């Protein structure tokens, strides 16, 4: 059972690597629409907020760049999900390998 599970984990990790390699440009953060006059909701603009290296940052984004930034933010979220899954699988793989070595 352990060897079967190890092979399953290795296949899933290989699949994650392929998906990670396919990810294009990425940026962390969240994109939101703000208003210069929030009461009347006029003067809309977009801002990207993120934290990197323990520093919070905010950037103004031009309207024509919004679709591209949305795609980059989505790519980053996908990257994080895949990376987290890889780490979890790596931990399980390591534990099972150690357990299998003790049993033999």
Secondary structure, DSSP 8 states (H G I E B T S, - for coil): -HHHHHHHHHHHHHHHHHHHHT------SEEEEEEEETTTTEEEEEEEEEEETTEEEEEEE-GGGHHHHHHHHHHHHHHHHHHHHHHHHHHHHHHHHHHHHHH-
